[in-house]
Amino acid sequence: MTISGRARRLVQLARYVWQTGRFKRVYLGSGVVIDFNQHSDVAIGNGVRLGAGCGIAVHGSTDRVARLKIGSGTIIQPRTRINALHDVEIGSDCQISWDVDILDSDFHQILDSTDFVAERRPRSAPVLIGDRVWIGVGATILKGVSVGSDSVIAAASVVTKSFPDHVLIAGNPARVIKTIAGWRP
């Protein structure tokens, strides 16, 4: 009997859960894919909910371990995608809406006409999202971004730089709209 690639990943995930105890009461919607390799460190807190069709990829290499941490009580709605080549950390009690993309890497380099790398920027940089952050539908958070606790990222925003605690962020590229006390569902 052969095991399909998807079934093999589920067996790997179950073995990882059993050995590390890092997943406790995690709720997975239908079609959720958590893909990682042996060079990955994945920690998902208690009560985390991953909506239907969410895709999470955590792929390290022999010279760098990729890390993903999702804090307790965080809810991630359907079809959100998280790609960690380096380090993605999402705080506790966050609300992440539908169709959000969180990427800590460009996953490519730009070459000039002589096949030399034209851009010398790092290919990846950590993404750090504080506690109690609300991320609106269709937002994109790119590499090297830190978002402070108790902040709100408006729908369809493209976050390309870091922001402090207690702010409403909106736009493409995102900017501070105003200071806020926090949010509630």
Secondary structure, DSSP 8 states (H G I E B T S, - for coil): ----HHHHHHHHHHHHHHHH--B-S-EE-TT-EEEE-TTEEEEE-TT-EE-TT-EEEE--BTTB-EEEEE-TT-EE-TT-EEEESSEEEE-TT-EE-TT-EEESB-SS--B-TTSSBS--S-SB--EEE-TT-EE-TT-EE-TT-EE-TT-EE-TT-EE-S-B-SSEEEEETTEEEEEE-S----
